[in-house]
Amino acid sequence: MTVAADSEVPFFDVSDPAFSVSSAAVFRARDRSWYARTPYGLAVLRYDQAARLIQHPGLRQGSVAWPAHHGITSGPFADWWASWVLNKEGADHRRLRRLLNPAFSRRHVGAMTPRFLALADELISSFDHPSRCEFVSEFAEPYAARVVAIMLGIDEKEWPTIAAESATVGLAMGVQIRSALARIEAALEKLYAYADAVIADRLVRPRDDFVTSLVAAHRDGDRLTHAELRDSLVLLIFGGFDTTRNQLGLAMHCFIGHPVQWRLLAQRPELGSAAVEEVMRTNPTTTWVTREALADFSFDGLEIAAGTTIHLFCAATGTDPAAFGNPEFDITAAGRPAHLAFGGGAHYCLGHLVARTDMSVALPLLARRLREPRVSGTATFLPCSGNTGPTRLPIAFEPGD
């Protein structure tokens, strides 16, 4: 059967902050239908359909419409959102990506790996208590913010400001975006000031670093405009912080539920990269990847109208038994299909190598130093839609070497 009868198609109110894309109801719905309906459009629940749709020529990147879904069509935030390379298409997208790609090279990212490792060690060593911490504020948040500072070559002491303003901009990724708009735009203004200062510095004092690569980016006589450069840097500050902080928090929470896997990671640090992939497959901060139909088309027996928003639910598709067999969390599993948390096709995440590197460095060290972690207190989380993650995760642990 390719399409469920109308009476069998579930409906999920994804606009409700209490809705969870990782709920048992979503996973049960996957058993009877490959898709669900939502106030925004369609939600895809199975891996096979999601993997084909993410590459489908009849779809464009869909998050460009996210502000408009909430009545936000003009102003500083709307302008910045529309500027993203992620939200461009065709020749505009190819041009921006061609100019931005060299800064995200393995050479630039690899050169920062020892610094990422030293940073993780420093933060663990500075916990207020040797056998407990509030993981988000004492590790995930400063680590993510200081990684951004390292990449931009700015004073790492600025990390609290980077963290605070980026976290505020991150509210734009959730369903309560409208009520937070004034705060989001004020935070954007502060992040633009950072970007402008860094650009001005590299124009007169170029270095062999990430930002200089962007400032000097050119190809075939083309280069980034000042507006494109500052918009891209603000996206880097926000995206690099928000996703890393959230994903590290989700990783710790996930491993607490899989203590055997945590012990294994401590013993085999070479599994750090696999650990990142497994966490993102089963507990992604990016809970859905969005596409939009360019024209009417038929897909697996379903007629999809032009303009329809399609959310590919990452946790549901990433744990689909039809694609993964036994989908249980396992950092030693081999040969599994690629998860969709970094997107796919032309819009595959530009910063995926940075995210994979900084987390794959941090997780094995955490596993070795924070033995037998467990939640010790009340953990709180962002809504499990849009971008999610813990806002507070108090843990206790046995100190390791």
N, C-alpha and C positions, 0 to 999 in steps of 0.2 A: 504494500500500500504506500503510495507516495504522498497523499495528503489526507489528513483526518477529516471526517465529517464535521460540519459546522458545530454540531452539538458537542463534539469531543475536543474542539480547539479551546485551550485554556485562555483566560484573560488575566493579566497581571497588571495591577496599578503601580507601575514603576515610579510614578510621580509621588507616591506616598513615602515619606522618609522612613516609615517602619517596614517597608518592603525589603526583602533580602533576595538578591539574585542567587545566593547559595543556600536557599531554604530547601527543606525536604519537599515542599510543594512544587518547586521548580524541577527537582530531580524526578519526582513522580510524573510530572507532566511530560518530561522527555520520553518516558516509556510509551506514551500513547500518541504523541504528536511531535513532529520535528520542529514545529514553530508554535508560538503563542501570539496573541494580540495584546497590545498595550495602548495607553493613551497617545503615545508618540508614533506608533506604527506596529511593526512586527518585531518579535524576539525569536532568534534562532537558537534551538536548544541542543542540537546534535552536531557532532563533529563533521560528518561527511558533508552536510549541506553548508555548514559554516566555512569549511575549507574551500569549497567551490565558490561560494558567494564572495568571499574576501578577494578573490581574483577575477570576479565576473566583469566582463567589459560593459555590461549594462548598468553598472553601479559606479558612483563616485564616492569619495570620502564623505562621510555624513555628518561629522561633528560640526561642520560649518554652520549648520542650522540650529545648533543647541541654544545659543542665546535667543534666537527668534522664537523657539518653542516657549520661552518664558517672557516674551514681549519686549526683549532688549534688541533693538535694531539700529541704534545710533549711540554715539558717545565714545569716550576714550576706551572703554573695555571692548565694545563692539568693534571698534577700528583695530585694536590690537589683535583680537581673536581672528578677524578676517585676514590679518597679515601673515599668519602662521604658514610656513611651508606645508604643514600637514593639511591645511585647508585650501591650498591652491590646487589647480588641475591643469592638465595639458602642458602647453609650452611654458606657462608661468611656473608651474611646479618643477618641470625639468630644469629650467634655468636656475632657480633658487637652490635646488638640491645639488646641481653640478658645482655651484660656487661654495656651498656649505660643506660638502662631503670631505674635502681634504683636511679640514680641521679635526674631523672625527677619525682620523687614520689610526691604524694600529701603532704606528710609531709614536704619535703624540700620547695616546692613551697608555701604551706600554711604558713610556718613560715616567708616568706618574704612579705606577704600581707600587714601587718601594715606599713612596710617600703615603699611599693609602694604607699600607700595612703598618707603618710607623704610627699613623694617626689612630688606627684601631687599637693598637697596643697602648698608646698614651691614654686614650679614653677609658679603657678597661682598668688601667692602673690607677686612674684618678677617681674611681667610684667612691662615694662618701662612706660606704661600708664595704668590708671585704667579702661579704657573703649575701648581699642583696643590693638591688638597685631599682629605680624606676626606669625601665629600659628605654622608653621613648625619649624622655628628657635628658637622660644621662648618656645614652649611646646613639640611638637612631637619629635623633634630631641634630645633635652637634656633628655627628659623622657626615650626614648628608649635606649639611650647610657648609662644613669646612671642605668637603670634596669640591663643592662649587667654587669656594674661595681659592682653592689650589688651582683649579682649572683656569680661573680668571686672573690669577696672579694678584689677588688683593689680600689685604691683611686678614689673616684667619680670625683675629679678634673681632672682626665684624660679623661673625657667624650668627649671633643672636638676632641682629637686625635682618639678615638674609632669611633666617628661619621664620621670624615673625611675619615679615611681609609676604614671603612665599606661601606660608600656611594660609594667610588671608586670601591671597589670590586663588589658592587651591579650593576655596569655597565655591568658586565658579564651576567646578567639576561636579557639584552635587545638585540635588533637586531643589535646594533652597537658595539658589543663585540670586533670584530677584530680591529677596529681603536683605541680602548681603552686598548688593551692588555698590552702594556708596563706600563701604569699607574696602571692597575690592579695587575700586578705582583710585582710592587714596594710596593703597599699597602699591599699585602699579606705578604711580607717580614717583614713589621712593625708589623702586627698582630701576626706573628709567634714569634716575640720577646716578645710580651705580654704573649703569651701562655707559652713560655719557662720559663719566670720569675715566673709565677704563679705556674707552675708544680714544679719548683725547691723549691719554698717556702713551698709548701704543703708536699713535701717529708721530709723536716726537721721540719716543724711546722704544723702538721695536725690539722684540726679543724672539728667541726661538721657542715660541709657545703657542697655545691654542688660540688666544685672542688675536695675536699678531697674524696668525694664519687667516683668520676671518677678515681682519682689517685689510690685509694685502690680497685677499681672494680675488682672482681674476682669471678669465679664460676667454680666449678669442676676442680680446679687447673689451670684454664685459667685466663689470665688477658690481659688488653690492652697493646700493645707495646708502647714505647715512641712515635713513629711516629703516631700511631693510636690516641693516647691521644692528641698530639698537633694538629693534623689535625682536630679532633673532636672539640677541644676548639676554633680553628679559625672559624670553621663552626658555632659554637654557637655564637661567637662574631658577625660575619657578619649576620647570619640569625636572631638572636635575635634583632639586631638593625634595619636592613633593613625592615623587615616585619612589626615590630611594628610602626616604624616611618611612613611608607607608609600607613598602615591601620588606624592609628589614624587620619592622614590627610584626608584620604578618608571618615572616619566616620564623621568628622566635616563638610566636604563639603556636605555629604549626609544629615545630620541633618539640615543644613541650608536650604535645599530644603524641609524639613519636619518639620516645626516649632512646629506643634502640638505635634509631637512625642518627640521633644526635651523638651518641657514643661512637658510632661508626665514623662519623665525620671528624670527630676529634682524633681518631686513630689514623684516618686516611684523608689528610687535607687535600690530596689531589682530586677528591670528590667535590670540591667547592663549586666548580662550574655546574656539575650535575645537580647539586643541591639547589642552586639558583633556578635551574630549569624546572625542577620538580615543585618548588614552592610556587613559581609563577604558573605552572600548569594547574595546580590544585587550589591555590590561595592567592590569586592575582590581585594586586591593587587596582589594576584596570579591569573593572568587572564586566565591561562590554566594549566591543569595537563597533563603531558605527559606520554604516553605509547608507546611501540614498539612491533611489532608482532614477536614472536619467530619462527613461521612457517606459511605457508599458511593456511588460514582458511576462512570459510564462516560465515558471520554475518548479520542477517536481510536482506538477499538477496544480500549482497555485498561481492565480493571476495576480501579478503585482503591478500596481498603478504607478505611473510617473510621479515622482516626488515623495514616494513612501520612504519613511525612515526605517532602517533595519538594524536592530541591535543584535550582534553576535555575542551571546552570553559566554564569557570566557571560562568560568568554572564549570558550567554544565557541559560545554563542548569538550573541555580538557579532561573531564572524567567520564566521558561517554564510554560505556563498556563495549559498544559496537566497534569503536575505534581502538580502544586501549586494552581490551581483554579485562584483566584484573587491573582496575585503575587506581589501586591503593598507592599511597605515597611510598616511593622507594627510590633512593638516590643511587642504587646500583642497577636499576632497570636499564636495559639497552633496547635500541631499535624502536622506540616509541615515536609516533608522529610528532611533529613540531607543534607546540602550543601556539595560541593565537594572541597572547597577551602583548606582544610587540606589534600587532597588526599584521599586514601582509601585502603583497603586491607592490605597486609603485610607492605606497605610503608606509612601507615597513619603517619602524622607528629609527630615525636618524641617529639617536644617541644610544642605541642598544648596546654597543660595545662598551661604552662608559658604564652603563648600569650593570652589565654582566661582570665587568672587571671589578668595580668597587665592592660589589656584594660577594663575589667569589673569593676575594681577598679577606673580607671581614668574617664571613660565616665560619670557616674552619678555625680561625683564631678564637672566636667566641666559644666554639664547641670545646676547645682545649682548656680555656680559662674559666668558663662558667659551666661546671659539671652539674648534672642532674637538676636543671632549672625547673622551677615550678611557679605557677602564679601564686603570689602572696599578697592578697588584698583584692581590691576591686579594679578590674580592667574595664576601660570604656573604649568604644569604637565609633568611628564615623558611620553614617548609614551605609549599608552594603549595596550600594549602587553608585554609578559614576566611578569616581576614585575612592577607595576605602582603605581603612587601616586603623590600628589602635591609636587613640589619643593619649591613653595612659595604660601602661602595662607593668605593674609592680611585680618583680620576681625575686625569689630566693634561690640560692645555688651553693654548691660546694666549690670553693676556690680551687682552681687547677694550677698547673705550672706555667 
